[in-house]
């Protein structure tokens, strides 16, 4: 029996098509950049012939294929010790193992996540986990994992069990210390940094062969990173923990926070110098973004690297904001002392006043920070936060205060040897800057 044979084309997804011919085998053109496993089969020729010859008034709509395009992953099974869960519209699972983080707080954490600039990479974030206890080495972590997904495509003449299976890279963010950090604000900086890993690995360092190749990336070129100022080898975990701030992917995550992080991730804490503490003020006991505008204080800021901000924003459908130009902050040091004839003898107390110009105006917040270039983590001190309207200065060394006939004093032990100082600046729009370093030898 003669018949006119027609080819039927079913679009599976961008770059992949299934072609049917009456009485012929079905073939899949695998052009998608994902790995898939498809069972080979021979369609029933009589069923195919019936479908091809039977006229229809309206085009056939493959509902299963349409659902596949709208597919979102199934929420994973609850992890051990899970107390609360929240699933975002994108299918991201927020999991709490801390009694301090209920479903309402997890939803608020999701809303905070959205305040970080994001694009298509958001859909490849699998889950965010809040652990109750602090971790010995990190406030939070990001891990890449492989997720296997399967969906069916029901089409006339296809076997009922026809399906496509593929694997995709997915990210998992774990936040530690949920019993201690019980607010969204306290988690914002860590969440932004870890999402910075998710963003940069997805867009800038895709694939599992990153390693040394990161130094050849466009990001490294724009950031001015090479084997002299950036590390990539993580074979020695302890060395990685000790030199965390020097690793290229950590620098990239910090750049994300600086350029694209949420407003809360640029939070400000009030640090008090020795003079303020002698007067009864309490200093913040945690790291805020005004203290460390970026982990590696020896590198220029991301906003200072030509083309870097535009590169970060090139992956999302959002214009890059205007970045205020860098201004020069100059630090000056003035030595002072006070002497007293005390009951235990004559004694001189030496202090140093560090002052600077408000280069970004009085509405910016400035913070004096001290570190040692050869051991930044162990010798890092957040000295004083200067809010709008306050004098731009800070004291180190041994200061005194006279209360009637009593002389009170306090020494912060910083005025010894050689130290490096910088002043950070947080502008009202959240832009982060820092001064050039000043290295000073105390006498």
C-alpha positions in Angstrom: 0.0 0.0 0.0 1.5 3.2 -1.1 1.7 6.2 1.3 3.4 9.6 1.6 5.8 9.4 4.4 6.2 12.5 6.6 9.0 13.4 9.0 7.9 14.5 12.4 10.2 16.8 14.4 9.9 17.1 18.2 12.1 19.7 19.8 13.4 18.3 23.1 15.5 21.3 24.2 17.8 23.9 22.8 20.3 22.1 20.6 18.6 18.7 20.8 15.9 17.1 18.5 14.2 13.8 18.1 13.4 12.9 14.4 10.7 10.3 13.5 10.1 8.7 10.2 7.2 6.3 9.6 8.3 2.7 10.0 11.9 3.8 10.9 14.0 3.8 14.0 14.0 6.8 16.3 17.3 8.7 16.6 18.4 11.4 19.1 20.7 14.2 18.0 22.6 14.8 21.2 23.8 18.4 21.0 23.0 19.5 24.5 26.1 20.1 26.6 24.9 17.6 29.2 25.5 13.9 29.4 22.4 11.7 28.8 21.7 8.0 28.7 18.9 6.9 26.3 17.7 3.4 25.9 17.8 2.2 22.3 14.6 0.9 21.0 12.6 0.2 17.7 9.2 1.9 17.6 6.3 -0.3 16.7 5.9 0.3 12.9 2.1 -0.2 12.8 1.6 2.4 15.6 3.9 4.8 13.8 2.1 4.4 10.5 -1.3 4.9 12.2 0.0 8.1 13.8 1.5 9.5 10.5 -1.5 8.7 8.3 -4.1 10.0 10.7 -4.9 13.7 9.8 -5.4 16.2 12.6 -6.9 19.7 12.6 -4.5 21.1 15.2 -0.8 20.5 15.7 0.1 17.8 18.2 1.1 19.3 21.5 3.6 17.2 23.5 2.5 18.0 27.0 5.3 15.9 28.5 7.9 17.9 26.6 6.4 21.2 27.7 6.5 20.0 31.3 10.1 19.0 30.8 11.0 22.6 29.8 9.3 23.8 33.0 10.9 21.1 35.1 12.2 21.9 38.6 14.1 19.3 40.6 12.3 17.2 43.2 13.3 18.3 46.8 15.9 16.0 48.2 15.1 13.7 51.1 15.5 15.4 54.4 19.0 15.2 55.8 19.8 13.6 59.1 18.9 15.7 62.1 16.7 18.1 60.0 14.4 20.2 62.1 12.9 22.6 59.6 12.8 22.9 55.8 11.7 25.5 53.2 11.6 25.0 49.5 12.0 28.1 47.3 10.0 28.5 44.0 13.2 27.6 42.1 13.4 24.3 44.0 16.2 25.2 46.3 15.9 23.4 49.6 16.7 25.4 52.8 17.4 22.9 55.6 17.8 23.8 59.3 19.4 21.5 61.8 19.3 24.3 64.4 16.3 25.0 66.6 17.0 28.7 66.2 16.2 28.5 62.5 12.6 27.7 61.8 10.7 27.6 58.5 10.0 31.4 58.7 13.6 32.2 59.2 14.7 29.9 56.4 12.3 31.7 54.1 13.8 35.0 55.2 17.3 33.5 54.4 16.0 32.7 50.9 14.9 36.3 50.5 18.3 37.5 51.6 19.9 35.1 49.0 17.9 36.9 46.3 19.4 40.2 47.3 22.7 39.0 46.0 22.9 39.7 42.2 22.1 36.4 40.4 21.3 34.9 37.0 20.6 31.5 35.6 23.1 30.0 38.0 20.6 30.3 40.8 18.6 27.3 39.5 21.7 25.1 39.9 21.9 25.8 43.6 20.6 22.6 45.2 20.3 23.5 48.9 21.4 25.7 51.7 22.0 24.0 55.1 22.1 25.7 58.5 24.1 23.6 61.0 23.8 24.4 64.7 27.5 24.2 65.7 30.4 26.2 64.6 33.1 24.6 62.4 36.7 24.6 63.4 37.9 26.0 60.1 35.1 27.9 58.4 32.0 30.0 59.0 30.4 28.5 55.9 31.3 26.2 52.9 30.3 25.7 49.3 30.5 22.3 47.6 29.8 21.2 44.1 27.9 17.9 43.7 26.4 16.0 40.8 22.7 15.6 40.5 21.0 13.0 38.2 17.7 14.0 36.7 15.3 11.9 34.7 12.1 13.0 32.9 9.8 11.3 30.4 8.7 12.5 26.9 5.4 10.9 26.0 5.0 11.0 22.2 2.8 8.9 20.0 4.5 5.7 19.0 7.1 6.1 21.8 7.2 3.3 24.4 5.6 4.4 27.6 8.8 4.3 29.5 10.8 6.5 27.1 12.8 9.0 29.1 16.0 11.1 29.2 18.5 11.0 32.0 21.2 13.6 32.5 23.5 14.8 35.1 24.1 18.4 36.2 26.5 20.2 38.5 24.7 21.5 41.6 25.9 23.6 44.5 25.4 23.1 48.2 26.0 25.9 50.7 26.4 25.1 54.4 26.3 27.8 57.1 27.7 26.9 60.5 27.0 28.3 64.0 23.2 28.5 63.6 22.7 28.3 67.4 25.0 31.3 67.8 24.2 33.3 64.6 20.5 33.4 64.9 19.6 36.3 62.6 19.7 36.8 58.8 22.0 39.7 59.3 24.6 37.5 61.1 24.5 35.0 58.2 24.4 37.5 55.3 28.2 38.0 54.8 28.9 34.2 54.8 25.9 33.5 52.6 27.1 36.1 50.0 30.6 34.8 50.0 29.6 31.2 49.5 27.1 32.2 46.7 30.1 34.1 45.3 31.7 30.6 44.9 28.6 29.3 43.3 28.4 32.2 40.9 32.1 32.3 39.9 32.5 28.5 39.4 29.3 28.4 37.3 30.2 31.3 35.0 34.0 31.7 35.2 35.5 28.3 36.2 33.0 25.8 34.8 33.8 22.1 34.9 35.8 19.9 37.3 39.2 20.6 35.7 39.5 24.1 37.1 42.7 23.7 39.2 45.7 25.3 37.6 43.6 26.4 34.6 42.1 29.1 36.7 45.3 31.1 36.3 44.7 31.1 32.6 41.1 32.3 33.0 39.7 35.7 31.9 39.0 36.5 35.5 42.7 36.0 36.5 43.8 38.2 33.6 41.4 41.0 34.6 42.3 40.7 38.3 46.0 40.6 37.7 46.5 37.3 39.3 49.3 34.9 38.6 51.3 32.2 40.3 53.2 34.9 42.3 50.1 36.3 44.1 47.5 33.6 43.9 47.3 29.9 44.8 45.2 27.1 43.3 46.6 23.8 44.7 44.4 22.5 47.5 46.2 19.2 48.0 47.4 20.3 51.4 44.2 21.2 53.3 46.0 22.7 56.3 48.0 25.0 54.1 44.8 26.0 52.4 43.2 26.9 55.8 46.3 28.8 56.8 46.5 30.8 53.6 42.8 30.9 52.7 42.9 34.6 51.6 45.6 33.9 48.9 43.6 31.3 46.9 42.3 32.4 43.6 38.7 31.1 44.1 38.6 32.8 47.5 39.7 36.1 46.0 37.0 35.6 43.3 34.3 35.0 45.9 35.3 38.1 47.8 35.2 40.1 44.6 31.6 38.9 44.1 30.7 40.1 47.6 32.3 43.5 46.9 30.7 44.0 43.5 27.4 42.1 43.7 26.8 41.2 47.3 23.6 42.1 49.1 23.3 45.3 51.2 23.4 43.2 54.4 26.7 41.5 53.3 28.3 45.0 53.5 27.3 45.3 57.1 29.2 47.6 59.5 30.3 46.8 63.0 31.6 49.3 65.6 35.2 48.6 66.7 36.6 50.5 69.6 40.2 51.5 70.1 42.1 51.4 73.4 41.0 54.9 74.3 37.3 54.1 73.7 37.6 50.9 75.7 39.3 52.6 78.6 36.3 54.9 78.6 33.9 52.0 78.9 32.8 51.3 75.3 32.6 47.7 74.1 34.1 46.7 70.7 32.4 44.3 68.3 33.8 40.8 68.7 33.1 39.6 65.1 34.3 40.3 61.6 32.2 42.7 59.6 32.7 43.9 56.0 33.9 47.3 57.1 36.8 45.6 58.9 37.7 43.4 56.0 36.5 44.9 52.8 38.1 41.8 51.2 40.0 38.9 52.7 43.3 39.7 51.0 44.0 43.3 52.1 47.3 43.3 50.1 45.5 43.2 46.7 43.7 46.2 45.1 40.0 46.3 45.5 37.9 44.6 42.8 36.3 48.0 41.9 39.8 49.3 41.1 40.6 46.7 38.4 39.6 47.9 35.0 37.0 45.8 33.3 36.5 43.4 36.3 33.1 44.7 37.4 31.8 44.7 33.9 33.0 41.1 33.5 31.1 40.1 36.7 27.9 41.8 35.4 28.2 40.3 31.9 26.6 37.1 33.1 23.3 38.6 34.2 20.6 40.7 32.6 21.2 43.7 34.9 23.2 46.8 34.1 26.3 47.4 36.1 25.9 50.3 38.6 28.1 53.3 38.5 31.2 52.9 40.7 32.5 56.0 42.4 36.1 56.7 41.6 38.8 55.8 44.1 40.1 58.6 46.3 43.4 58.7 48.2 43.3 58.3 51.9 46.4 59.4 53.7 47.3 58.1 57.2 49.4 60.2 59.6 51.0 59.0 62.9 51.7 61.3 65.9 53.5 60.0 69.0 52.4 61.2 72.4 53.0 60.4 76.1 51.9 61.2 79.6 54.0 60.7 82.8 52.9 60.3 86.3 54.5 59.9 89.7 52.7 56.9 90.9 52.9 55.1 94.3 55.1 52.5 92.7 57.4 55.0 91.0 57.6 57.4 88.1 56.0 56.0 84.9 55.6 57.2 81.3 52.7 55.9 79.1 53.3 56.2 75.3 50.5 56.2 72.8 50.2 56.9 69.0 47.4 58.8 67.4 46.7 57.7 63.8 44.6 60.1 61.8 43.4 60.3 58.2 41.5 62.5 55.8 37.9 61.6 55.0 38.5 61.2 51.3 35.1 59.9 50.5 33.2 62.5 52.5 31.8 62.5 56.0 28.9 60.3 55.1 31.2 57.3 54.5 32.2 54.9 57.3 35.9 54.5 57.9 37.7 51.8 59.9 41.4 51.5 60.9 42.8 48.0 60.5 46.3 46.7 61.3 47.9 43.5 60.0 51.2 41.8 59.3 51.8 41.0 55.6 53.6 37.7 56.4 50.9 36.4 58.7 47.7 38.3 58.1 45.3 36.0 59.9 47.1 35.7 63.2 48.1 39.4 63.4 44.9 41.1 62.2 43.4 43.8 64.4 40.2 45.9 63.8 41.1 49.0 65.7 38.4 51.7 65.4 35.3 52.4 63.4 34.6 56.1 62.5 31.0 56.8 61.8 29.7 60.0 60.0 30.3 63.0 62.3 33.1 61.4 64.3 36.7 62.5 64.2 38.9 60.4 61.8 41.4 59.1 64.2 42.3 56.2 66.5 44.8 55.5 69.3 47.2 52.6 69.8 49.6 51.9 72.6 49.2 52.8 76.3 46.5 55.4 77.1 45.5 56.9 80.5 42.5 58.5 82.0 42.4 60.6 85.2 39.5 60.1 87.5 40.0 62.3 90.6 43.2 61.1 92.2 43.1 57.8 90.3 45.0 57.1 87.1 43.6 54.4 85.0 45.4 53.0 82.0 45.1 50.4 79.3 47.6 49.0 76.8 46.6 47.2 73.6 50.1 45.9 72.9 50.0 47.1 69.3 52.6 49.9 69.6 55.7 47.6 69.2 57.9 46.6 66.4 56.7 47.2 62.8 53.1 47.1 61.8 51.0 47.7 58.6 47.9 49.9 58.8 45.1 50.6 56.3 41.9 52.5 56.5 38.8 51.0 54.9 35.9 53.0 53.6 32.2 51.9 53.1 30.3 54.4 51.0 26.5 55.0 51.5 25.8 52.9 48.4 27.8 50.0 49.8 30.9 50.5 47.6 34.0 49.3 49.4 37.5 50.9 49.3 40.7 50.9 51.3 43.7 53.1 51.5 47.2 52.2 50.5 49.0 50.5 53.3 51.2 52.4 55.8 54.0 50.5 57.3 55.2 52.1 60.6 58.0 51.1 63.0 57.3 52.1 66.6 60.2 53.6 68.6 
